């Protein structure tokens, strides 16, 4: 029996479905169009995963990641993160599973809650991080491109900023707002570590970068500095 799946289904709350569907933009023409929800909020999903991830195998993950329900896919990803963290012999298998199932990682929360605890941690000690650059440049979807960007959060937390700035440069003129937000967010986080480095990145680029990206990137700057960037 797939304990993770059965537990998630048992926590379905129909009263929450409409609100979640609206929040994750599932209407016609929106980025989450057609996704389905059980009405389970993230804290509940995390609680379910904490209680049963040790009993979850890759066959169970396969069934869950392919689910039509958004929350079940999220549960699969959060369980995968736990397996990756606690079962070191399975790390490569976890990464292979993640990369082979990116078509199901198809909304910003699914990306943001899984990519840097998996890909970021896996690549932290690696000299070759070209995988993330390839995802950013050649990702088949905006979600794969967002994975390439957001995975660098782990590097930032360890004081390694170069990949964040380099991948941000690749995505600087991407057409989608969700990429603008992701790039701006990661630039802001890098700037918390090294404001001078962020300013050096922004100086030749801020006049042409998307407004949303710039706003996110300079959010923590003093108000007078923010207004100077925005006024120009």
Number of C-alpha atoms within 10 A of each C-alpha: 7 14 17 26 21 11 16 20 16 11 15 16 13 12 11 14 17 14 13 18 20 11 10 18 17 18 13 9 9 10 17 19 13 14 16 17 23 23 21 22 16 13 9 14 20 14 11 20 25 14 12 13 20 13 12 19 15 14 9 16 23 14 15 23 24 16 17 15 17 27 25 26 23 26 27 28 26 23 25 25 23 18 20 21 15 11 11 11 10 13 18 12 13 24 18 11 16 21 14 10 13 18 14 18 25 18 19 18 13 22 23 19 16 23 27 23 20 23 24 24 18 18 19 17 10 10 7 9 17 13 12 25 20 14 20 25 16 13 17 12 15 22 24 23 24 26 29 31 32 27 28 29 25 21 20 22 12 10 12 15 23 14 20 22 20 14 22 26 15 14 22 20 14 18 11 12 14 18 26 25 20 24 29 25 23 24 29 23 22 25 22 15 16 14 17 11 16 20 16 10 17 19 10 10 14 19 14 11 18 19 16 17 25 25 19 19 27 25 14 15 14 9 10 9 12 16 12 9 15 14 8 7
